[in-house]
């Protein structure tokens, strides 16, 4: 099966871009927006709508394969590629990349990935471009073989002997910080991890002594106990965008002690804290995380630190994990570019017994979310980040149902291929 045509369709994401550097530098909140000037290249406002490019591969039998080029909300921050603005890439993609695809066989996924490394200009394509085109190529290969995406992944990465998980991969829902009605619905629906939210302002969301954040955690724990089912034991996951370091002026002993207080008020539920520190460089980030992780272990604190910022590639993941810098690493799929990098990162963590979760962005689309569900089934991360958008209901249903259907189809096809009973065996 070959590619007959390539269509590139501009569109919008399910969330926004925001200039995290400007926000952290003290931009004044104005509702969902901020007053002030952006500081990160590519931003015209501190908060601006995010855009995507949809990649449509028309195959020779008329089938359609699809991928979406999208980046994370905090584009251009902490070592990431410049914020993704489709107009900056469309002409080059149509001139260099699309002609390389037309007439190309999609019988194999991995053998086609080299074209995403860079065209005649030599420079790599933006991570968002590699993300979307690799999705489309995986989808095309699954169509050519008339199989589920998870089957394509397991075959191409020689994982056929591995069984699919007995249940769907746990899903972390992302819920707006103060949407308590949505919190209640996620509790009733037994979301595995919640609420993620966004604690990105030290004075409004954490408090200089941490009291605002502790009250938030206490309320959530009490609410789960009040309305949750007797057998419901979620994990609390909070993304704090470096505000703990800001609140305690990077004093690691005080940050660790604060993590201990969080553990107490969250009880009996385990806690993950993502990005308690955001340093100025990757080396500083690794050093601070390694020290903080060591301190909290010496203190017997069970809160787990999640690595996010400055960890954008497989090499970065190896650096953090080899130094003991954090307890669990987020494989933030759009940051890694081609989805093959996320697959290889998840398999690397599994081989080396590192904890990881398959992360993403609120900017993602239904199709990129679908791809992530199949990668999760094939690679078995600890959990999968909810997407698209920040609607917990939608991501919990969409990702969960996608995994359930894929598992049922694969189980059925395997049963059909199983040889009939014979007296000769």
N, C-alpha and C positions, 0 to 999 in steps of 0.2 A: 504494500500500500504506500503510495507516494502523496506528497502534498501538492495539490493542484493550484491553490491560491492562498494568499495571506491577506487578511483584513486587519487594520489597526483602527480601533474605535475609541475616541476619547470619552471619558465619563467622569463621574464623581465618586468619591469614597463614601463610607458610611460614618465618617467622623470628621476631624479637622487636623490641621497642623498647628502646633504652637511652638513659639520660640522659647525653649526652656532656659536658654542662657539669659534672655531678657527677663523672664519671670523670676529666675533665681537672683538676678541682679537688683531686684526690688521694684519691678513694674507694679503699678497700683491696680488692684482688682476693680473691675467695673462689670458686675454681674458675671457672665461667663467669659467676658473679654477682659482686656487689660488696657489701661491708659499708658501711653508712652511709645517710644520708638523701638522697633526691632533691632537686634544687634547681630543676628546670625545671617550670613549671606543667603539670598534667595527669599527671605521674608520681606513682604511689604507691610505686614501688620503682625502684631505679636500673636494673634489668633487669626487664622485664615482657613477657608474651606480647602480640603485636600482633594486632589484629582487623581484619576487613574487612566491607564490605557488598557483596553481589552484587546487581547490577541486572539484572532479567530483563524484557525487553520482549516481550510476546506480540503478534504481528502478526495482521492480520485473517485470514490464511490458516492460522493456527495455528503458523507458524514462530516460533522462539525466537531473539532476539538477546540478547547477554549482555555485561556489563562488570563489572569489579571495582574498588570504591573502596578504595584502599590508599595509604599514605604510606611514607616512607623510615624506616629504622631510627632515625636520630637526629632524631626529630620535635621541632619547637620550637627547634632550634639553628641559629645563624648565619643568622637572618632568615627561617627557614621558618615555615609555619603551625604553630599549636599541635599537639602530638601528636594523631593521629587516634583518637578514642574514639567508636565508632559510636553509643553510647547518647546522646551529646551532640548528634547530628545527625538521628537517625532520625525523630523527631516532625516536625521542620521539613521534611525531605525529603518525607515522606508528605503533609504538609499543603499545601506550596507547589509542590513540583517535580513530583510524580507527576501531579496533575490537569492540568498544562500539557502533558504528553506524550500523554495519552489522546485519541485522535481525530486526532492530528497525523500528517501524511504524512511518510514517511521516504524519499521519492524523492530528496531532496537531503540531504547530510550537513551542509555548512557553514551552510546557512540555518537549521538547528535549534539552532545553538550559542548563540544569544543568550539562550535561556531559562536557561542555566547561569550567567549573569552575576550574578543575584540575583533573589530573589522580591519579594514585597510588603514585606518587611522592609528591602530595599535593600542589605543587606550581602552581599558575595560569598559564595558557598558555599565551604566548605573545599576546598583543592586536591585532596584525595582524592575528594571528591564529584564535582568537575568531571572528574577523571581517569576515574572509573568510568563516569559517565553518557555522556561523550563516546565511550568505547570502545563502549558499547552502541549508540549512535546510528550510529557508523561500521559496526558489524556489521549493523545493521538495513538500512542503505542498500545494503550489499553483497548482502544477501539479496534485497532488492527488485529489484535489477538482475541477480541470478543471476550474480555475478562474484566473483572473488577480492578480498580486502581491498586488496591492492596495486593492483588495477585501479581500485577506487573512489578511492583516493588519487590516482593519476596522472590520472584523469579530472577529479576535483573541483579539483585544483590545476594543471590544464592542463599536465600533464607527458607527455601521450600520445606526443609525438615522441621522448621519451627511451627508449633501450633499457634493458631490465633488465640488471643486471650479468652478466658472463660466468660468474661463480662467486658462491657465497653470500658475504655480507658476513662478514669475519673476526669471530670470537667470542672475547671475553675471558672466560675461566672464572674463577670465584671459588672459591678452595680454602681451607679452614681452614689457618691458618698452619703447624701442626705435624703435619698429616695427610700424612706423607711417602708412604704407600702411594697416596693419591689423587694426589699430585704425580706419582708414577711412571706411573699410568694416563693422566694428561693428557699426559705426554711421549710415551707409546706411541701415543696417539690423535692426536698432532700438534696439540694445541690451539694456536691462533694466538697468543694472549696468555695468560700465566699469571704468578703465582698470584693476583694481587690481594691476597688474605689481609687481615689486619687487624693493623697495627703501631701500636697505640694506647696503649702504655705505654712511656715512654722508658727506664725502668730495666730492664724485662724484655725488651723487643723491639728496642731500638735500642742502648742503652748511652750513657752520658754522653760517651764519646769515639767513639761510632758503631761500636765493634768488634763488638758482637753482631749488628747488622744486616749488616755487611760479611761476617761469617762465614756468615750465612744466604744471602746472594747468591752467595758463592763456592761454597757447597755446591750450590745450585741449578744454577749454570753447569756445574759438574763433572758433576752427575748427567745433565743433558741430553747432554753429550758422551759419557758412559759408555753410556747406554741408548737415546738417541734415534737415529732413522734418519739416515743420512748427509746427506739433503737437508732435514732438519728445522732450521729457523732461526726459533725463536719470538722474540717480543718479551717482555721481562720487565716486568710492570706491578705496582707496589707502592703500596698505599694506606697512608699513614703518619700521617694524622690530626694533623698539626701537630707531631709529635714531633721533627722535625729542628730546628725553631725552639726547642723546649723544651731539646733537648740542647745547642745552641750559643748559647743565650740571645739569639736573634734577630740574631746577628752574621752578616750576609749573606755576607761574604767567606769565613767559615768554612763556612757551609752550602754555598756554591758549590764550595769545595775538596772538601768531603765528597762532593758529587755527582760530582766528578771521580774520587774513589777508587772510588765505586760503579761507574762506567763501566769502570774498569780491571778490577775483580774479576769483573764480569759478562761481559766480553769472551769470545767474539765476538758476544754478543747485545745488541741495542739495549735501552735502558731507559726506561721512563716512571715518573715519581714523582708520585703524586697527593697533593695537600694537604701539601707539606712545611712549610707555615706555615698556621696558623689564627689570624687576627687578631681583635681585639675589634670592629671595624667593617668595613663593606664598603670604605670609602675607604682605610682602612689596609691592608686586604688587597690592593687593587689597587696601591697605592703600593709595598708590599713586593715583590709579584710582579713588577712592572715593573722594579724595581731589580735583583732577583735574576736575572731573565731576561737583563737587559743585562750583568750581571757574568759570568754563565756563558758568554755568547756571546763576550765579550772574552777569556775564558780558553780558548776553544775547546773547551768541554765539550759533548758531544753528548747528554747526558741531557735528556729533554724533561719540562717541568713541566706537570702536568695541573691544570686549574682545577676546583674542586668547590664548596667552602663559600663562602657569600655570593654565589653566582652562580645565582639561582633563577628568573629570568625572561628573556625575550628581551632586554629593555632591559639587564639585568645582563650578558648575554653581549656585547652591543654595547659596554658600558663596558669590560669586561676586554680584549676583543680590540682595540678602538681605541687602548688605552693600551699594547699590547704586554705585557700582564700575563699571562705564561704562554705555553705553546707549543700547547696543545690544550685545548679546553673540553669538559667533560662536559655534555651535555644530559640532565640528570637528570629523566626524564620525570614521575614523580609530583610533583616540586617545581614543575613548570611548570603543573600543573593540567590543563586540557583538552588532549587529545592534539594538537589543532590547533596549540597553541603549540609543541610539540616538532617537529611537521612544519615549521612556519614557521621555527623556529630552525635546523633542519638545512638548509633551503633557503637561508636567509640566509647561513649559513657557506659553503655551496657557491658561492653567487654571489660572495661576497667573498674566496674562497680562504682561509678560515680553517679550520684543522684542528679537527674535532670528533668526538666519539664519542657514540653513543646509549646513555646510561646508564639506570640504574634502581635497583632496591632488592632486597635479599634477601627482603624482605617480599612481593614480588609473587607472582602466581598464574599458573597455566598459561595462563589466558585473556589476562591483560594481557601476558604474555610473547609470546603468539602475535601480538597486535596490534603489539608492538614489532618483531617479525621482518618484518612486512609494511611497516611504516614504513621500516625499514632498507633494504629492497629498493627502495622508491620514492625515497628521499632520499639514498642512498649516503654515509652517514657513513664515517669511516675504519674504525671497527669497532663492534661491538654488545656491550653488557655482558651476560654470562650471567645468567640468571634462570629460574625462581624458585629461592629457597633458596641454599644454599652447596654443593650437590652437583654438582661439575663434570661428572660423567658425565651426569646428567639434563639439565642446561641445554645442554651441548654437543650432545647428541642431539636434544633437543626443538627448539631453535631452528634447528639445522642442517637437520633433516629438514623442518621447516615451510617453510623457505625453498626447499629443493630441490623439494618438492611443488608449492609455489606457482609456481615458475619453470617446471616441467614443464607444469602446467595452462595457464598463460598462453601458453606457446609452442605448445601443442596447439591452443588456441582461436584463436590468431592464424593458424595454418596453415589451420584449417578455414574462416576468413573470407576467406582470400586467394583472389581470383578465379582460376578455371581458365585455363589457357593458351589463347590465341585467336590465330588467324592475322591478326586485325585489329590486333594490337598488336606 
